Amino acid sequence: MDSVVANDGTAASPRRAESALWAGRAMSGLAILFLTMDGVMKFVQPQVVIDTTRQLGWPADDATLVTVGGLLLVSTLLYAIPRTAFLGALLLTAYLGGAVATHVRIGSPLFSHVLFGVYVGAIVWGGLWLRDSRVRALLPFIR
């Protein structure tokens, strides 16, 4: 099991490390569930997805929705697999950046719509940071 570094630079207790690991798994799990549901909805294409896609200024044809849904599902799958989670997080960040840009372009409300992709991205990266020591080494918040 990976240890978490405490504020003073020493290794944290095994209990604290295990708590961080489970918190990271929970955060990642929530993100995976949400993003999987979003990707599947683009394949199922209920009327609300078609209407919302048009409101956002995107074409709501089958090819576009399936392509976007496929990209989201592949990125989410890569994030869910520990060995490829970092690549998945990068791809999800790009996807969510497109969502933020789309909402900025149409003038959506800032905190509820524009920044929603930022919130999801923070959960994605926070979950990965808590569950993977390599990401903590790459992005150290505590020295």
C-alpha positions in Angstrom: 0.0 0.0 0.0 1.2 3.5 -0.8 2.0 5.8 2.1 0.8 9.4 2.2 3.3 12.1 3.2 2.3 14.2 6.3 2.7 17.9 6.5 6.1 17.6 8.2 7.5 15.4 5.4 7.3 12.1 7.3 5.2 9.2 6.1 1.6 9.3 7.4 0.2 6.5 9.5 -1.1 3.4 7.7 -4.6 4.2 8.8 -4.4 7.7 7.3 -2.9 6.3 4.1 -5.7 3.7 3.9 -8.3 6.5 4.5 -6.8 8.6 1.7 -6.8 5.6 -0.6 -10.5 4.9 0.1 -11.4 8.5 -0.3 -9.7 8.6 -3.7 -11.5 5.4 -4.7 -14.8 6.9 -3.7 -14.1 10.2 -5.6 -13.0 8.3 -8.7 -15.9 6.0 -8.5 -18.4 8.9 -8.4 -16.7 10.5 -11.4 -16.6 7.2 -13.3 -20.3 6.6 -12.6 -21.4 10.1 -13.7 -19.2 10.1 -16.8 -20.3 6.6 -17.8 -23.9 7.6 -17.5 -23.3 10.7 -19.6 -21.5 8.7 -22.3 -24.2 6.0 -22.4 -26.9 8.6 -22.7 -25.3 9.8 -25.9 -25.7 6.3 -27.3 -29.3 5.9 -26.1 -30.2 9.4 -27.2 -33.4 10.2 -25.2 -35.1 13.4 -26.4 -33.6 15.4 -23.5 -30.1 14.7 -24.8 -31.0 15.7 -28.3 -32.6 18.9 -27.2 -29.8 19.8 -24.8 -27.2 19.1 -27.5 -29.0 21.4 -29.9 -29.3 24.1 -27.2 -25.5 23.9 -26.7 -25.0 24.6 -30.4 -23.9 21.1 -31.4 -25.3 19.0 -34.1 -27.6 16.4 -32.6 -27.3 13.7 -35.3 -26.4 10.1 -34.5 -22.8 10.4 -35.7 -22.0 13.3 -33.5 -23.6 11.9 -30.4 -22.1 8.5 -30.8 -18.6 10.0 -31.5 -18.8 12.2 -28.5 -20.2 9.4 -26.3 -17.6 7.0 -27.5 -14.7 9.4 -26.8 -16.1 10.0 -23.3 -16.6 6.3 -22.6 -13.1 5.4 -23.8 -11.5 8.1 -21.7 -13.5 7.1 -18.7 -12.5 3.4 -19.2 -8.9 4.4 -19.4 -9.3 6.4 -16.2 -11.0 3.5 -14.4 -8.0 1.1 -15.1 -5.2 1.8 -12.6 -2.4 1.3 -15.2 -3.9 3.9 -17.6 -5.6 6.2 -15.1 -3.3 9.1 -15.7 -3.9 9.0 -19.5 -7.6 8.8 -18.8 -7.5 11.8 -16.5 -5.7 13.8 -19.2 -8.2 12.9 -21.8 -11.1 13.6 -19.5 -9.6 17.0 -18.7 -9.5 17.8 -22.4 -13.2 16.6 -22.8 -14.3 18.7 -19.8 -12.4 21.7 -21.1 -14.5 21.4 -24.3 -17.6 21.4 -22.1 -16.5 24.5 -20.3 -15.7 26.3 -23.6 -19.1 25.3 -25.0 -20.9 26.8 -22.0 -18.8 30.0 -22.1 -19.6 30.4 -25.8 -23.4 30.3 -25.3 -23.3 32.5 -22.1 -24.4 29.9 -19.6 -24.5 30.8 -15.9 -20.9 30.7 -14.4 -21.2 28.6 -11.2 -23.8 26.1 -12.2 -22.9 25.4 -15.8 -19.6 26.9 -17.0 -17.6 25.7 -14.0 -19.4 22.3 -13.8 -16.7 20.7 -15.9 -14.0 22.2 -13.6 -15.8 20.7 -10.6 -15.9 17.2 -12.3 -12.2 17.6 -13.3 -11.3 18.4 -9.7 -13.0 15.3 -8.6 -11.2 13.2 -11.3 -7.8 14.6 -10.4 -8.4 14.6 -6.6 -9.5 11.0 -6.7 -6.5 10.0 -8.7 -4.1 12.0 -6.5 -5.4 10.3 -3.4 -5.2 6.8 -4.8 -2.0 6.9 -6.7 1.4 7.7 -5.2 2.9 8.4 -8.6 0.5 11.2 -9.1 1.2 12.6 -5.6 5.0 12.5 -6.5 4.3 14.3 -9.8 2.0 16.9 -8.2 3.2 17.3 -4.6 0.9 19.6 -2.5 2.8 18.6 0.6 6.6 18.6 0.9 
